[in-house]
Amino acid sequence: MLKEYLDIINIFRKDLFLADSIRGIMKKTKNKSYGRVFNAAQSLISQKILNSQKIGMSNICTINLNNEKTINYFCFLDSLDISEKVPQELSQKVQSLIPIIPAKYFTLIIDKNQLDQKIKRLSIDVFILVDNEIDSMRVLNIIENHCNSNNLEIKPHVLHVSEFLSLVNSPDANYIKSLIKNNFIFYGSQNYYHLIKEAISHGFKF
């Protein structure tokens, strides 16, 4: 049943605001066995990973971001996503930034769209989210020096958590909202999802 668990949770990881019936979830996971999907969904509901609400004749499921188990599953799926979909050479380049970032807690993300082979890019944009008390310019300088010294085609962007939340909750379209919809989280997944929870508590939605 673990495969069904992961398939269901992954659907919600890709669309945090998804609300659907178990049959709808089955179609999205492309699983042909309603019984297996039903049992997995019921188990996730009992674990409070999924919320369930009776609407009309259907039980509508949504993801419960207030459960740390949900966040842990998301983090596992994020790492699996990178290992399966990001070229190893690029993954190593991005991960080389992790040990040099002078912050205890941070998040490192790239936009999935940058891996589109049809679009030729001179560099990969990497977004680093740091706590507000961290000197973001110092972090940026350290990363830029590292990239220049090692000939890494990476363009870093360092944002304070407050800047990130401001952009997320802005009524206007922006690059951060696009990033949230389609990303690879290389580091700090737990931090990231807690930030998304905070943004949602302030009214964020797609």
Beta strands, then each sheet from edge to edge (+ up, - down):
strand 1: 20-21
strand 2: 50-55
strand 3: 58-63
strand 4: 106-111
strand 5: 124-130
strand 6: 154-160
strand 7: 183-187
sheet 1: 1+ 3- 2+
sheet 2: 6+ 5+ 4- 7+
end
